[in-house]
Amino acid sequence: MSIQLSPRLRRIADYVPRGGTVVDVGTDHAYIPIWLLQEGVSERAYATDIRPGPLERARADAQRHGVADRLTLWLCDGLALCPPEAVDTVILAGMGGETMRGILERAPWALEKRLILQPQTKLPELRRWLGERGLAVLDAALADDAGRIYLIWLLGAGQPEPEPAVDRALLRKRDPLLRPWLAERIKRAGKELRGLASAQSPDETALAARRRELEALNRIYREVSLW
Ligand SMILES: C[S@@+](CC[C@H](N)C(=O)[O-])C[C@H]1O[C@@H](n2cnc3c(N)ncnc32)[C@H](O)[C@@H]1O
């Protein structure tokens, strides 16, 4: 029986080109690589996780779905065991922005691949860091999964956007999830701003960056509300 992907995982998998060879970092259940192999999108796939438990379950699932001989599972930190020449696409999903940044810093070769990211936290910081390394968001998508909205980026070499608060791709597509997603982000950014401001000796640079982000989000939210 074919594996069913949740809307979030499906949006991520949709960015993998037919024939693409993928490594899914922090794979947990390995649903994405199993699905890519089952659907014939990929001939071979790789996945890593830092914990043995998920990989054991992933191995059992891959066997049940008849793709175990084409899926290599590595127990390691990030991309430590992945030879750069083995893959053309790197997926990092469901992890915090700082964890993703650490993984990419330890394997800078991954920045030259087709990079698909679905960060859970620290989106602006991660986006800025990627931009400083010459990476731009080539496309972006939102996925509604059990009432929570997730952002997915397809990254590649390019000019970083001048206004990084909201990806141009989302505005261009007039994604109907944009408004509720912006409302969530405004709430979260406001909370972070209050947290920063209430510190004993507030970090003025971080405060100014959060204020700018919040202003931009509010402005875009007002524009989107007029659509
Ligand atoms: C919340 S799960 C996300 C699973 C899957 N990628 C998804 O999006 O549904 C995060 C997974 O990343 C793994 N992980 C965390 N840090 C890691 C690292 N440095 N290297 C490899 N895997 C890591 C965890 O063990 C966990 O299985």
PDBQT file of the ligand as one rigid body, heavy atoms in Angstrom, charges set to zero:
ROOT
HETATM    1  C1  LIG A 301      10.419  16.953  14.510  1.00  0.00    +0.000 C 
HETATM    2  S1  LIG A 301      11.325  15.728  13.669  1.00  0.00    +0.000 S 
HETATM    3  C2  LIG A 301      10.987  16.136  11.986  1.00  0.00    +0.000 C 
HETATM    4  C3  LIG A 301      10.934  14.906  11.143  1.00  0.00    +0.000 C 
HETATM    5  C4  LIG A 301      10.704  15.127   9.675  1.00  0.00    +0.000 C 
HETATM    6  N1  LIG A 301      11.846  15.773   9.045  1.00  0.00    +0.000 N 
HETATM    7  C5  LIG A 301       9.459  15.933   9.442  1.00  0.00    +0.000 C 
HETATM    8  O1  LIG A 301       9.564  17.083   8.996  1.00  0.00    +0.000 OA
HETATM    9  O2  LIG A 301       8.368  15.429   9.702  1.00  0.00    +0.000 OA
HETATM   10  C6  LIG A 301      13.013  16.234  13.841  1.00  0.00    +0.000 C 
HETATM   11  C7  LIG A 301      13.976  15.074  13.612  1.00  0.00    +0.000 C 
HETATM   12  O3  LIG A 301      15.280  15.615  13.436  1.00  0.00    +0.000 OA
HETATM   13  C8  LIG A 301      16.208  14.797  14.117  1.00  0.00    +0.000 C 
HETATM   14  N2  LIG A 301      17.401  15.630  14.363  1.00  0.00    +0.000 N 
HETATM   15  C9  LIG A 301      17.533  16.666  15.220  1.00  0.00    +0.000 A 
HETATM   16  N3  LIG A 301      18.774  17.192  15.146  1.00  0.00    +0.000 NA
HETATM   17  C10 LIG A 301      19.437  16.464  14.204  1.00  0.00    +0.000 A 
HETATM   18  C11 LIG A 301      20.744  16.516  13.673  1.00  0.00    +0.000 A 
HETATM   19  N4  LIG A 301      21.651  17.411  14.094  1.00  0.00    +0.000 N 
HETATM   20  N5  LIG A 301      21.080  15.621  12.718  1.00  0.00    +0.000 NA
HETATM   21  C12 LIG A 301      20.199  14.689  12.285  1.00  0.00    +0.000 A 
HETATM   22  N6  LIG A 301      18.942  14.591  12.771  1.00  0.00    +0.000 NA
HETATM   23  C13 LIG A 301      18.564  15.470  13.712  1.00  0.00    +0.000 A 
HETATM   24  C14 LIG A 301      15.464  14.335  15.356  1.00  0.00    +0.000 C 
HETATM   25  O4  LIG A 301      16.038  13.161  15.895  1.00  0.00    +0.000 OA
HETATM   26  C15 LIG A 301      14.053  14.120  14.800  1.00  0.00    +0.000 C 
HETATM   27  O5  LIG A 301      13.856  12.796  14.359  1.00  0.00    +0.000 OA
ENDROOT
TORSDOF 0
